[in-house]
Amino acid sequence: MARPVVITSAPEAPDAERHRRMLAYTVMMLIRTACFVGMIFAPGWWRLVLFLGAVFLPYLAVVRANVPFAPRRTAPEAPASHALPSGEPHDDGPGA
């Protein structure tokens, strides 16, 4: 018999995952663009640092966008027991 799916173990909705990945990629590409613009104004070795950022950020952005996101999941808590209290059986039937 298959175990039922627990809602806490359900994966992220595909649209939400796609949006999150596109947002992460866009932010990294904006940082890359800032590196290119910064190279115009940066003096000395800062120009090299910004150049390296502009070169390696596309690789990191693609890798980051394609890695599946696995949020930390905690074990689901068991629901409280709803057992009936034990006691003497009641005999309130028609013959009582």
VENFENUR-V335315 format. One line per field, one symbol per residue. ss: DSSP state (H for helix, E for strand, L for the rest). phi: phi as a letter, one per 30 degrees, with the letter a starting at -180 (. if undefined). burial: I if it has 9 or more other ideal C-beta (glycine too) atoms within 8 Angstrom, else O. Layout:
ss->???
phi->???
burial->???
This chain:
ss->LLLLLLHHHLLLLHHHHHHHHHHHHHHHHHHHHHHHHHHHHLLLHHHHHHHHHHHHHHHHHHHHHHLLLLLLLLLLLLLLLLLLLLLLLLLLLLLL
phi->.dddddddcddddeddddddddddddddddddddddddddcdchdddddddddddcdddddddddcdddbddccdddddddcddddlddcccddcd
burial->OOOOOOOOOOOOOOOOIOOIIIOIIOOIIOIIOOIIOIIOOIOOOIIOIIIOIIOOIIOIIIOIIOOOOOOOOOOOOOOOOOOOOOOOOOOOOOOO
